[in-house]
Amino acid sequence: MKTKLVSIVCVVLIVYIILSILIMKSSDQHIYVYHEPSMLKSSFGESKYFSTIGQLKVSLEKITKEKYFITYSQITGNQSYFGLTLIIEDLARKNIDKSAFEYIYIEDTTTKQKFYPIPYYEIENFPTDRPLGYKVKFYAKFLPLPYQISFINIYFKFSDKFFILKNVDIR
């Protein structure tokens, strides 16, 4: 009796699985697992720190705080730095002249102290493997900022346009 019941249950289960597979394949409806639309960021991929003047947009991509020391043989040194990466984009999708960079500096929002970059900056294509032409990445290094600084303003002059990114949180 038990074996008949077990075999009937197995047959019903197999038939149910086969029918559900056939119904799923023949239906045009698909089941997707997704987040609620209200939980999705509508500004995905956009920085909350940006400035637009005319057709040029400058936005903050990332802030880098590197702290490391080099000790080799008789040489020791502090190689720590503060780095900024900006994305420069032409909204009209025209090619950007990389030689149009003029200067950059940052300012502490509380003390109004200005910090200038060390003589190193880099402007490279974005993305590096298949450049768009209308978007470039700008990278500059500064000496490490004092510990108590939480917010900075970034002043950036490019292509005769003066961009200001205000109250950038660097904590």
C-alpha positions as CSV (number, residue, x, y, z in Angstrom):
1,M,0.0,0.0,0.0
2,K,2.8,2.4,0.9
3,T,4.7,1.7,-2.2
4,K,1.7,2.3,-4.4
5,L,1.1,5.7,-2.6
6,V,4.8,6.7,-3.0
7,S,4.8,5.8,-6.7
8,I,1.5,7.7,-7.3
9,V,2.9,10.8,-5.6
10,C,6.2,10.5,-7.6
11,V,4.2,10.2,-10.9
12,V,2.0,13.2,-10.0
13,L,5.1,15.3,-9.0
14,I,6.9,14.4,-12.3
15,V,3.8,15.3,-14.3
16,Y,3.5,18.6,-12.4
17,I,7.2,19.5,-13.1
18,I,6.9,18.6,-16.8
19,L,3.7,20.6,-17.2
20,S,5.1,23.6,-15.4
21,I,8.2,23.6,-17.7
22,L,6.1,23.4,-20.8
23,I,3.8,26.2,-19.6
24,M,6.8,28.4,-18.8
25,K,8.4,27.8,-22.2
26,S,5.2,28.5,-24.1
27,S,4.3,31.6,-22.3
28,D,5.6,35.0,-23.2
29,Q,5.7,36.2,-19.6
30,H,9.0,36.0,-17.8
31,I,9.5,36.4,-14.1
32,Y,12.1,38.9,-13.2
33,V,13.5,39.5,-9.7
34,Y,14.3,43.2,-9.3
35,H,14.4,45.9,-6.8
36,E,11.5,48.3,-6.3
37,P,11.8,51.1,-8.8
38,S,11.7,53.6,-5.9
39,M,14.8,52.1,-4.5
40,L,16.8,52.5,-7.7
41,K,19.0,55.6,-8.1
42,S,17.9,57.6,-11.1
43,S,21.3,59.3,-11.2
44,F,23.5,56.2,-11.4
45,G,26.9,57.0,-12.7
46,E,26.7,60.7,-12.0
47,S,28.7,62.5,-9.4
48,K,26.8,64.7,-7.0
49,Y,29.7,67.2,-7.2
50,F,29.8,68.8,-10.7
51,S,29.8,72.1,-12.5
52,T,28.6,72.9,-16.0
53,I,29.5,76.0,-18.0
54,G,28.3,76.2,-21.5
55,Q,28.8,72.8,-23.1
56,L,31.6,71.7,-20.7
57,K,30.8,69.7,-17.6
58,V,33.4,68.9,-14.9
59,S,32.5,66.3,-12.3
60,L,34.4,64.7,-9.5
61,E,35.0,61.0,-10.1
62,K,37.0,60.1,-7.0
63,I,39.2,61.3,-4.2
64,T,42.4,59.3,-3.3
65,K,44.1,59.5,0.0
66,E,47.3,57.4,-0.1
67,K,49.5,57.1,3.0
68,Y,52.6,55.1,2.7
69,F,56.3,55.3,3.5
70,I,59.3,54.0,1.5
71,T,62.2,52.5,3.3
72,Y,65.0,51.1,1.1
73,S,68.6,50.7,2.2
74,Q,69.6,54.1,3.5
75,I,66.7,56.0,1.8
76,T,63.5,56.6,3.7
77,G,60.6,58.9,2.7
78,N,57.0,59.8,3.1
79,Q,55.2,59.2,-0.2
80,S,51.7,60.1,1.0
81,Y,49.5,62.3,-1.1
82,F,45.9,63.5,-1.7
83,G,44.6,62.9,-5.3
84,L,41.6,64.2,-7.2
85,T,40.2,62.6,-10.4
86,L,37.8,64.8,-12.4
87,I,35.9,63.9,-15.5
88,I,35.7,66.6,-18.2
89,E,32.9,66.1,-20.7
90,D,31.7,68.1,-23.7
91,L,27.9,67.9,-23.7
92,A,27.8,68.6,-27.4
93,R,30.1,65.5,-27.9
94,K,32.9,67.4,-29.6
95,N,36.5,66.3,-29.1
96,I,38.2,67.9,-26.1
97,D,41.5,69.6,-26.4
98,K,43.7,68.1,-23.6
99,S,46.1,71.0,-23.8
100,A,43.4,73.4,-22.6
101,F,44.1,72.8,-18.9
102,E,45.2,76.0,-17.1
103,Y,45.3,75.3,-13.3
104,I,43.7,73.7,-10.3
105,Y,43.7,74.3,-6.6
106,I,41.6,73.3,-3.6
107,E,40.5,75.4,-0.6
108,D,39.5,74.3,2.9
109,T,35.9,75.5,3.5
110,T,36.4,76.5,7.1
111,T,39.9,78.2,7.2
112,K,39.9,79.3,3.5
113,Q,43.4,78.0,3.2
114,K,44.4,77.1,-0.3
115,F,46.4,74.1,-1.4
116,Y,48.1,73.8,-4.8
117,P,49.0,70.6,-6.5
118,I,52.5,69.2,-6.7
119,P,53.9,69.5,-10.2
120,Y,52.2,66.4,-11.5
121,Y,48.9,66.0,-13.3
122,E,47.7,63.7,-16.0
123,I,45.0,64.0,-18.6
124,E,44.0,60.8,-20.3
125,N,41.3,59.4,-22.6
126,F,38.1,58.1,-21.1
127,P,37.8,55.2,-21.3
128,T,41.4,54.3,-22.0
129,D,40.7,51.3,-24.2
130,R,38.1,52.9,-26.5
131,P,38.3,56.7,-26.1
132,L,35.1,58.7,-26.6
133,G,37.0,61.9,-27.5
134,Y,34.4,64.1,-25.8
135,K,35.2,62.8,-22.3
136,V,38.6,62.9,-20.6
137,K,39.9,62.1,-17.1
138,F,42.0,64.6,-15.2
139,Y,44.1,63.5,-12.3
140,A,46.1,65.8,-9.9
141,K,48.2,65.1,-6.8
142,F,48.4,67.3,-3.7
143,L,50.4,67.1,-0.6
144,P,48.4,65.4,2.2
145,L,45.8,67.7,3.7
146,P,45.6,68.4,7.4
147,Y,43.6,65.8,9.3
148,Q,40.9,68.2,10.5
149,I,39.7,69.2,7.0
150,S,36.3,67.6,6.2
151,F,35.1,69.7,3.3
152,I,36.9,71.4,0.4
153,N,36.1,73.6,-2.6
154,I,37.8,72.6,-5.9
155,Y,38.7,75.4,-8.3
156,F,39.5,74.2,-11.8
157,K,40.3,76.3,-14.9
158,F,40.0,74.5,-18.3
159,S,39.5,76.0,-21.8
160,D,39.1,79.5,-20.4
161,K,36.2,78.4,-18.2
162,F,36.4,78.5,-14.4
163,F,34.7,75.6,-12.6
164,I,34.0,75.5,-8.9
165,L,32.9,72.3,-7.1
166,K,31.7,73.4,-3.7
167,N,31.5,71.6,-0.3
168,V,33.1,68.3,-1.4
169,D,33.1,65.9,1.5
170,I,36.5,64.2,1.9
171,R,36.0,62.3,5.1
